[in-house]
């Protein structure tokens, strides 16, 4: 699936976790991403906090970070 492919490619690129605000329109994607054992899901309270968390993680790790939300 596309979700499986995205998760695999993110993990291959060095991403170890992804930040998310689970919602009706991204649950199927999140289910597929959770199957990738190299990625950890970090749930956030709202989109703004998730964006800041992903940005901070990327800056601190000097690498790629991922954010999954229903809308921005």
Residue frames as a rotation matrix with the C-alpha (Angstrom) as fourth column:
UNK 1
0.574 0.819 0.000 0.00
0.819 -0.574 0.000 0.00
0.000 0.000 -1.000 0.00
UNK 2
0.337 -0.411 0.847 0.99
0.202 -0.847 -0.492 3.62
0.919 0.337 -0.203 -0.26
UNK 3
0.791 0.012 0.611 1.12
-0.555 -0.407 0.726 3.91
0.258 -0.913 -0.316 3.55
UNK 4
0.822 -0.516 0.239 3.43
0.326 0.772 0.546 0.93
-0.466 -0.371 0.803 3.79
UNK 5
0.375 -0.685 0.624 5.66
0.823 -0.064 -0.565 2.35
0.426 0.726 0.540 1.06
UNK 6
0.482 -0.154 0.862 5.84
-0.193 -0.979 -0.067 5.78
0.855 -0.134 -0.502 2.73
UNK 7
0.897 -0.123 0.425 6.65
-0.416 0.092 0.905 4.26
-0.150 -0.988 0.031 6.12
UNK 8
0.684 -0.666 0.298 9.37
0.659 0.739 0.140 2.06
-0.314 0.100 0.944 4.64
UNK 9
0.292 -0.573 0.765 10.95
0.639 -0.478 -0.602 4.96
0.711 0.666 0.227 2.74
UNK 10
0.668 -0.029 0.744 10.85
-0.453 -0.809 0.375 7.24
0.590 -0.587 -0.554 5.83
UNK 11
0.881 -0.348 0.321 12.56
-0.113 0.503 0.857 4.53
-0.459 -0.791 0.404 7.89
UNK 12
0.522 -0.706 0.479 15.12
0.853 0.439 -0.282 3.94
-0.011 0.555 0.831 5.14
UNK 13
0.336 -0.347 0.876 15.87
0.268 -0.856 -0.442 7.69
0.903 0.383 -0.195 5.14
UNK 14
-0.658 -0.726 -0.199 16.67
0.344 -0.055 -0.938 7.57
0.670 -0.686 0.285 8.87
UNK 15
-0.190 0.677 0.711 13.40
-0.735 -0.578 0.354 8.70
0.651 -0.455 0.608 10.43
UNK 16
-0.895 -0.183 -0.407 12.82
0.108 0.796 -0.595 6.88
0.433 -0.577 -0.693 13.72
UNK 17
-0.485 0.802 -0.348 9.52
0.650 0.065 -0.757 8.44
-0.585 -0.593 -0.553 14.79
UNK 18
-0.678 0.357 0.642 6.67
0.366 -0.594 0.716 10.39
0.637 0.721 0.272 13.30
UNK 19
-0.896 0.363 -0.257 4.39
0.043 -0.505 -0.862 12.90
-0.443 -0.783 0.436 14.95
UNK 20
-0.714 0.688 0.132 0.65
0.350 0.187 0.918 12.79
0.607 0.701 -0.374 14.47
UNK 21
-0.643 0.739 0.203 -2.78
-0.614 -0.338 -0.714 14.03
-0.459 -0.583 0.670 15.42
UNK 22
-0.900 0.305 0.311 -4.97
0.403 0.855 0.326 11.01
-0.166 0.419 -0.893 14.68
UNK 23
-0.443 0.802 -0.401 -8.22
-0.610 -0.597 -0.521 11.80
-0.657 0.014 0.754 12.91
UNK 24
0.437 0.774 0.458 -10.93
-0.177 0.574 -0.800 10.26
-0.882 0.268 0.388 10.78
UNK 25
0.934 0.052 -0.353 -9.14
-0.349 -0.070 -0.935 10.87
-0.073 0.996 -0.048 7.50
UNK 26
0.122 -0.957 -0.262 -5.69
-0.862 0.029 -0.506 9.55
0.492 0.287 -0.822 8.40
UNK 27
0.334 0.045 0.941 -6.45
-0.772 0.586 0.246 6.43
-0.540 -0.809 0.231 10.44
UNK 28
0.979 0.013 0.204 -5.91
0.101 0.836 -0.540 4.03
-0.177 0.549 0.817 7.53
UNK 29
0.517 -0.848 0.116 -2.53
-0.218 -0.262 -0.940 5.66
0.828 0.461 -0.321 6.80
UNK 30
0.052 -0.493 0.869 -1.54
-0.983 -0.180 -0.043 5.46
0.178 -0.851 -0.494 10.47
UNK 31
0.744 0.262 0.614 -2.49
-0.406 0.908 0.104 1.77
-0.530 -0.327 0.782 10.61
UNK 32
0.900 -0.434 0.044 -0.11
0.278 0.493 -0.825 1.08
0.336 0.754 0.564 7.72
UNK 33
0.274 -0.841 0.467 2.67
-0.468 -0.541 -0.699 3.22
0.840 -0.027 -0.541 9.19
UNK 34
0.350 -0.092 0.932 2.45
-0.924 0.131 0.360 1.44
-0.156 -0.987 -0.039 12.54
UNK 35
0.990 0.011 0.143 3.29
0.015 0.983 -0.184 -1.84
-0.142 0.184 0.973 10.81
UNK 36
0.427 -0.899 0.100 6.80
0.044 -0.090 -0.995 -0.50
0.903 0.429 0.001 10.13
UNK 37
0.729 -0.097 -0.678 8.70
0.656 0.381 0.651 -1.63
0.196 -0.919 0.341 13.25
UNK 38
-0.342 -0.940 0.004 11.49
0.914 -0.333 -0.232 0.93
0.219 -0.076 0.973 12.74
UNK 39
-0.546 0.230 0.806 9.06
-0.038 -0.967 0.250 3.84
0.837 0.106 0.537 13.26
UNK 40
-0.624 0.389 -0.677 7.46
0.770 0.159 -0.618 4.98
-0.133 -0.907 -0.399 16.50
UNK 41
-0.001 0.718 0.696 4.27
0.537 -0.587 0.606 7.03
0.844 0.374 -0.385 16.53
UNK 42
-0.821 -0.181 -0.542 4.21
0.555 -0.478 -0.681 10.07
-0.136 -0.859 0.493 18.82
UNK 43
0.062 0.953 0.296 0.68
0.904 -0.179 0.388 11.39
0.422 0.243 -0.873 19.33
UNK 44
-0.943 -0.332 -0.010 0.17
0.315 -0.886 -0.341 15.12
0.104 -0.325 0.940 19.83
UNK 45
-0.408 0.819 -0.403 -2.79
0.525 -0.151 -0.838 17.16
-0.747 -0.553 -0.368 21.08
UNK 46
0.700 0.640 -0.318 -3.13
0.110 -0.536 -0.837 19.48
-0.706 0.551 -0.445 18.09
UNK 47
0.773 -0.336 0.538 -1.60
0.614 0.184 -0.768 20.26
0.159 0.924 0.348 14.71
UNK 48
0.718 -0.518 0.465 0.42
-0.429 -0.855 -0.291 23.24
0.548 0.009 -0.836 15.93
UNK 49
0.481 -0.532 0.697 2.09
-0.718 0.217 0.661 21.23
-0.503 -0.818 -0.278 18.69
UNK 50
0.679 -0.200 0.706 2.73
0.380 0.919 -0.105 18.34
-0.628 0.340 0.700 16.29
UNK 51
0.825 -0.358 0.437 4.37
0.313 -0.354 -0.881 20.69
0.470 0.864 -0.180 13.81
UNK 52
0.555 -0.636 0.536 6.61
-0.780 -0.622 0.068 22.21
0.290 -0.456 -0.841 16.47
UNK 53
0.531 -0.329 0.781 7.53
-0.399 0.716 0.572 18.75
-0.748 -0.615 0.250 17.78
UNK 54
0.765 -0.230 0.601 8.44
0.588 0.629 -0.508 17.49
-0.261 0.742 0.617 14.30
UNK 55
0.753 -0.492 0.437 10.46
-0.067 -0.718 -0.693 20.63
0.654 0.492 -0.574 13.60
UNK 56
0.504 -0.554 0.663 12.31
-0.862 -0.273 0.427 20.40
-0.056 -0.786 -0.615 16.92
UNK 57
0.640 -0.234 0.732 13.02
0.002 0.953 0.303 16.72
-0.768 -0.193 0.611 16.40
UNK 58
0.818 -0.314 0.481 14.45
0.546 0.164 -0.822 17.37
0.179 0.935 0.306 12.96
UNK 59
0.626 -0.592 0.507 16.66
-0.438 -0.805 -0.400 20.18
0.645 0.028 -0.763 14.22
UNK 60
0.495 -0.416 0.763 17.89
-0.790 0.150 0.594 18.20
-0.362 -0.897 -0.255 17.23
UNK 61
0.505 -0.257 0.824 18.64
0.171 0.965 0.197 15.06
-0.846 0.042 0.531 15.24
UNK 62
-0.271 -0.567 -0.778 19.94
-0.639 -0.499 0.586 16.89
-0.720 0.655 -0.227 12.15
UNK 63
-0.941 -0.008 0.339 17.76
0.201 0.792 0.576 14.55
-0.273 0.610 -0.744 10.12
UNK 64
-0.668 0.744 -0.018 14.40
-0.188 -0.146 0.971 13.98
0.720 0.653 0.237 8.57
UNK 65
-0.850 0.514 0.118 11.21
-0.042 0.157 -0.987 14.20
-0.525 -0.844 -0.111 10.61
UNK 66
-0.770 0.633 0.082 7.63
0.287 0.230 0.930 13.34
0.570 0.739 -0.359 9.65
UNK 67
-0.785 0.619 -0.021 4.23
-0.344 -0.463 -0.817 14.80
-0.515 -0.634 0.577 10.50
UNK 68
-0.791 0.612 0.011 0.86
0.400 0.503 0.766 13.14
0.464 0.610 -0.643 9.79
UNK 69
-0.720 0.632 -0.289 -2.30
-0.054 -0.465 -0.883 15.20
-0.692 -0.620 0.369 10.31
UNK 70
-0.022 0.801 0.599 -5.73
0.827 0.351 -0.440 15.37
-0.562 0.485 -0.670 8.70
UNK 71
0.605 0.151 0.782 -5.29
0.629 -0.693 -0.352 19.03
0.489 0.705 -0.514 7.66
UNK 72
-0.363 -0.753 -0.549 -3.04
0.912 -0.407 -0.044 22.00
-0.190 -0.516 0.835 8.32
